[in-house]
Amino acid sequence: MAQPFFVTTPIYYVNDVPHIGHSYTTVVADVLARWRRLWGDDVVFLTGTDEHGLKVQRAAEERGVTPLEWADQTSERFRETWKLLDITNTDFIRTTEPRHRVGVQQFLQRVYDNGDIELDTYEGLYCVACELYYTEADLVDGSCPIHGTPVDRVTEENYFFRLSRYEGRLLEHYTAHPEAIEPAGKRSEVLGLIKQGLLDFSVSRTSITWGIPLPWDPEHVTYVWFDALVNYCTAVGYGSDPERFARFWPVDYHLIGKDILRQHAVYWPAMLMAAGEAPPRHVFAHGFLLVGGEKMSKTRMNQIAPADLVAEFGVDGFRYHFIADQRFGPDGDFSYEAMVARYNSDLANNFGNLASRVLNMATNYVGGTTPDAREDGTLVESSRAALDGLRDCLDQLDFSGGFGAVWQLIKDANAYIEDRQPWVLHKAGDAATTAAVLGDCLEALRIVALLASPVIPHAAAELWRRLGLDGAPEDQRLPGAAAWGSADTEGNRLEKGASLFPRIDRP
């Protein structure tokens, strides 16, 4: 039976416009989901939109529409963007859906019944932009530390989640499961937060109406973060399908930006413990994708729409850049010039050139079909190293390192061609050795197409087709399909075709 595997992106706030920062997390999650499918896992890949809260309510009022109408419009932009980028999410959850509402109310009721939600009065500072409460010490020059905007002082009767009761349990959990927060620096950050002492936080508001009412006190609306985090459970059956929830929970990976680490690595596991559920197996917090050294935001006017880059680089070119050129973990700095350089170097000159050279020579020298002969020389070990390197790196979510191992196979194949010079062998009339050398190169291309398919699915599928192979790379199963000589390719009809990645020549 296939192993369950559950990976999530954050659910994106509907007041945002999809930009390359959102796409970065989502493409990484997609690559991981595609990779695990190649191993035969039963994958749930979840993304979606966060649609409640004061910010959405105000935005709708400003536009003369209802909050749901506004959420309907803006949520669709994320669906369209993920379709554009060939994201293979198995679910897209909206926090306005009935299944989510039912699950959130059940979750809340369980925590309340367990005695960890109590009525109290809140007086303090609140940032509408990020829907978070802050202390004076959290502020930067008197403003929100994330948005740099003024905060509101609010006083109201709220229900509070007694987070302070979970300091010890959280520390015990992270001591027993250090892998639960990655990278290691983020784990240290979270442990520091917990050891400083945790404050109870509000789980309800009475000053707004746009949200999920508390099941025991419908005058109160659920605080947006308590609502939003539960999406990870409701999407796999919490409150509606106990068997499915038991199969997929706890989640394998929450992939998040570092700005929401506190919510995912402190609030969320404590909430789960309070509801009697297991904490996430892994929370991986990556850095910001910066533009000109600054975080993308509407106020800075430095957001870049994915569609603008896809128009020039194609979907595969877009996906490859954010996997290969941005190390997953620390902050990355996007530049157009670096994207062009990476595209031309790795995709046009290496991947595309190898495919063109081999298919052209096979068409001209061995009649356009895959020969049954192979030298089984140096590329055998290179292909094995590519699979091992990709697997080892992706186990650590080192995507640039993993696909770097695949591109090393491409480089080795190009070097093998230069060393064996099949055009010289063909001219000398050595048909047997020519066929054997090209047989090696075609087998290397097959393995490259398979291993590269999670990141450049369109080009990999097209190369697979040109190699005369049945099905598509995603239909194959590892590790067997990546073994040298494991496919019956003899006599496959080959096709040259146009360049898979035409060079981009900047003026």
N, C-alpha and C positions, 0 to 999 in steps of 0.2 A: 504493500500500500504506500502511496506517495506520502512523503513527509510534508506536514503543513509548514508554511513559511508566510509570515505576516510582516509587511513593511509599510510604513506610513510616511507621508510628508506632513508638515503642519497643514491645518485647514486655513486657507488664505482669507484674509479679511476683505469683505466685499467692497469696502470703500477704497481699496487699492486698485491700481491698474496693473495687470500682469506685466512684469518687467523681467530682465534677465536674471535678477536675484532670485525671484520665484522659480524661474526656469532651471536655474542651476541645481537647486535642491531636487526638483521634480525629475530632471533628466538623470541625475545620480540614482534616485530611487528606481527609475525605469530600468536603468542598466543593471542594477542589482536584481530586480524582479526577473528580467530576461535571463540573466545568468543563472538564477536558481531554477528557472523553468528548464534550462538545458540539462540540469541535473535530475530532472524528473519530479521536482517538488510541486506540491499543490499550493500555488502562490495566491495570496490575497495582497493586492497592492492598492492602498487606499489614499485618495486625496479628496479635496472638497473645499467648501467655503464656510466661513464663520459669519453668521448673518444677524446676530442679535446685538443689543447694546445701545448705549446712548448715542454713540457716534453715528450709527446707521439711522437711528430715529431722527436725529437732527438733519442729516443729509437728505433724508426723504422729505422732511418738512420744508427744507429750503427749495426743493424742486416741485413741491405741490403734488407729491405722489404718496402712496402708503409705503411703510417700510418694506412690506413684502414685494410690492411692485418694484421698488428700487433694488431689492436683493435679487429679484428675478432677472433684471436687466444686467446687473454687474456680475452675478454668478456665471452667466452664460459666457462672459468674456474669458473666464478661466477655462471653461470647457473647450471653447474654440481654440485657445492657445495650446492646450494639451493635445488636441487633435492635430493641429499644425505640426507639432514637434514629434508626432508618432509615439505619444505616451500610451503605454498599454495598461493603464490602471484598470483594475477589475471592478472598482467601485468609486463613485463620486458622491460623497455625502454632503448634504446641506443641513445646517442645524435648524432649519425651519420645517424639516420633514417630520411627519407623524411618528415614524419609527424612532427618530432621535428624541422627540419630546417624551414618548413613553419610557424610553430607556433612562433618560435623565431624571425623570420623576421617580422611577423605581430606585435609581442609584441614590438620589437625595433622601428618599424615605428610609432606605437601609442605613445610611450614615446617621440620620436623625434618630432612628429607633435604637441605634447602638450608643446613643448619648453623646455624639461628637459634634452636634450642631445645637447651638443655644442662642437665645435672643439676648441682644445687648444693644448699646448705643454707640454709634461710631461718630467720632469727630476727628477730622483730619484732612489730608490733601489727596486730591484725585486728578489724574490726567485723563481727559476724555479721549485723546488721540490713541493712547495705548490701553485704555480701560483698566488702569492699574492704580492702586493706592500706594502712596509714598510717605515716608517720614521726612522731616526736615533734613536729616543727615543724608538722605538719598539724593536730594536735589543738587543741581549744578548751577551755581549763581541764581538760586531761587527758582529754577525752571526744571521741567522734566528732563531727566538724564538721557532719555532716548531721543525725544523730539526737540528739546531745547525751547519748548513753549511753556507759557505760564500754566500753573495748576490751579484747580478750584479747591476752595475750602468748603467742605460739606459736613453737615451734621444730620444724622438720621438714625432711626431705629432699624437695625439690621439683625439678621441671623448670622452667626459667626461659626466657622469651622475651627475647632480647637486644634489647630496645627501644632501648637506648643506641646501637646501631649505626645507627639510623635518624634521628638528629637532623638530619643534613645533608640527607637525601633529603626529609624532611618540610618543612624550611624551603624547599628548592628548589621543592617542589610548591606550597606556599602562595604563594610569590612569583610563580610562573607562573600560578596559578589563585586569585586573591584571593577570587573568588566562591564558593569551595568551603566557606567558613565564613561564615555570616551570623547575626545582624547584624554590622556592622563591629567593634563593641565586643567581641564574642565572638572574632572573629578575632585581635584584639590580645591578648586574654587567652590564647589558645592559643599564639600566637607567643612570648609571655612565658614560658609553661611550658616550651616546647621550648628556648628560649635559656638557661634556668636549668640545663639539663642533665636528661636523662631517665634514670631508673633502670630496670634490667631488672625484669620482674615475673613472679611465679610463674604457671605455667599448669597446675599439678596439685596435688592434695592426696592424702595417704595416710590422713588421720584420718577421712575419711568414705567412704561407699560409694555414696551417692545421686548419680549422675552418669554421664558417658560415659567409659569406660576409655580410656587412651591406647593407640593401636594397637600401639606397640612395647614398652609396659610396662604391662600391664593391672592391676598392683598400684596404679597411680596413676589417680585420677579427675580428669577435666578440670576446671580452675578455672571457676567458673560464668560469669564474664564472657567468657572465651575461647570457651566453649560458646555463650553467648547471642548474642553479636555475629554469629556465623556464620549465624544464622537468616536474615539478609537474603539470603545467597547460596543456602542450601539450598532456600528457598522458590521460587526461580526456576530450580532445576534443577542447582545445583552438586552433583556427585557422582551425579547420576541422569539428567540430560537436558542434555548439553553444548550442543546447538543452542539450546534455550530460554535457557540461561544466557547464551550469547553474544548473544542478541537483547536481553535486558533489563539486562544488567550493562555498565557501572556504573549503580548506582541514581541516579535523578534527584534525589530529595529524601529525606533522613532528617529527619523532624520530631521533635524531642526536647525535653525539659525541660533547663534549664541545669545542673541538678545532675549530668547524665551527659555533659557536654560533653567532659571529658577522655577518657572511654572511646571516644566516637565520633569525636573529631577528633584524637586522639593515638594511642591504642592501635590502633584499628580500621584506619585507613589504613596504619599500619606493618605490621600483621598481613597486610593484603592485599598490600602490596608484597613481604613475605617469602614469600607464597604465589604470587607471580607474577601477581597480579590488580590491576586498576585501582582507585584509591581512589574514594569517592563523589563525584558531581558537586557536590552541595550538602548540607551539614549545617546545618540551621537550628535554633538553640537559643533557645527562647522562655523567658520568665520564669515565675515561679510564679503560680498563681491563689490569691491570699491571701483569707482570711476574717478580718475584723477585724484586718487587718494582719499575720496570722500564716499560715505555710505549713500546709496541711492535713496532719494526721497522726492516727493512732489514739491516740497518747499525749495529744494536746491535745484529743481528743474534738470536733474541729471539722470532721469530714468531712461533706459533704452528698451524699446519694444522688441521682443523676439522676432516679430514678422519683418522688421527692418533688416535684420541680419540674415534671416533665412532667404530673403529675396536675393541676396548677393552670394551667400555661401552654401545655400541649400540646407535641407534639414540635417543631413549627415554631417556636413561641415560645421554647422552650429553645434550639434551634439558633441562631436569629437573635440572641438576646442574646449568646451567646458569640462570635459573629462580629462583630457591630456594636458592642457595648459594651466589648469587650476588645481593645485593640490588640495584634496578634500580634508579640511581641518582648519588650517590657519586662514587669515584674511588673504584674498586674492585681489589683484588690481587688473581690471579689464582694460585692454587697449585694442583699437581696431588694427593697428599696425602689427601687434603680436598675433592677432587672429589670422591676418593674411599670411604672415610668415609661417605659422604652424600649418595652415591649410596647404600652402605650396610645398613645404618641406615633407610633411608626413603623408598627406593624402594625394597630392598631384605627383610629386617626384618619386615617392617610395611605393605606396600602395598602388596607385593608378598606373605608374610606369611599369611596375613588375607585372601587373595583369596584362597590360598591352604588349609588352615584350614577349611574354611566354605564349600568349594566345596567337600573336602574329607569327612567331617562329613555328609553333605547332601547326598552324594552318599551312605555312609555306614548306615545311620540312617533313611533316609526317601525315600529310593528307587531311588535316583538320579533325582528326579523331585521337582520343587518348590511347597511347600505345600500351601494350601489356608489359613492356620492358621498363625496368628501373635500375639505376645504379645502387639505390639504397645507401647513399653515401652520407656526407656530412649533414645533410638536412634532416635526417632521421633524429639525431640528437637535438638539433635546433628546434624541431617541432615538439619534442617531448619537453624541452626546457620552456617553451612558450606556454604550454598547458600548465606545467608546474608553477611557473612564475605568476601566471594569471590567477590561478587558484589560490596560491599562498597570499598574494597581495589583496585579492578581493575578500579573503577571510578577514583581513585587517581594514577593509574599506579604503585601501590604497589604490584608487582607480588609475591614477596617472602611472604609477609603477606597474600595475597589472597589464595595462594595454601597452606600456613600454616594452614588456616582455614579448608581446605579440609582434610589435613593430621590429623587434630584434630579429625575429624569424624572417620578416620581409627583407631586412637588410642582409641577412645571411643568404637568402635566396638570390638577391641581386648580386652579391659577391660570388656566389657559386656559379652564376651565369658568366660573370667576367672571368672566372678561373677556368671553366670548362669550355667556354667559347663554342657553343653549338653551331654557330655560323661557319666556323673553321672546319669543324667535324663534318658538317654537311657538304661543304665545298670539296673536302677531301674524299667524299664518297663513303664515309664511315656511317652508314645508315643505322647500324645496330647501336652504336654508342650515342649517336644523335638522339635516337628514340629514347634511350635509357636516361640521358640527361634531362630531356624534356619531360619524361615521365616523372622524374623527381620533382621538377619545377611545378608541374600540374598538381601533384599530390600536396606540395607545400601550399599552393594556392587554395586547394580545397580546405586545408586545415586553417589557413588564414581567414577564409570566408566564414568558417564556422566560429572561430574564436573571436573574430571582430564583430560578429553579428549583434551582440548586445549594444554596441555603441554606434555602429553605422549600419543599421538594419537594411536600408534600401540598397546601398552599394554591395553589401554582402550577399543579399538575395539575388541581385543582378549578376554578380560574379558567379554565384552558384549555378544560375541558369545558363550562363555562357559556357560553363564547364560541362554542361549536358547532364547535370545531376538531377535526380528526382526530388520532388518536394521542395523544401526550403530549409535554410540552416536551423530555424527555430524548431523544426520537426525532429531534429537529431537529439541524441541523448549522450551526455558525457558520463564517464571518460571514454567509453568505447568508440564513439564516433570520431574522436580526435586521435585515435591510434593510427600510426603510420600503416597505410595499406589496408585499412579496415573496410573501405568501401569498394564495391565492384564497379570500377570505372572504365574497364577495358572497352574500347570501341565507342565511347561516348562522343557524340557529335559536338564539336567545339564551335564557338562563334566569337569573332574578333570584337565587333561593336565599336562604338565611339568611346572616347576617354571617359572613365568613370568619374574622374575629378579634373576637369580642365583647369589649367593654371589661371590664377587671378593676377593680371598684370596691372598694377597701379600706375597711373600717369606720373 
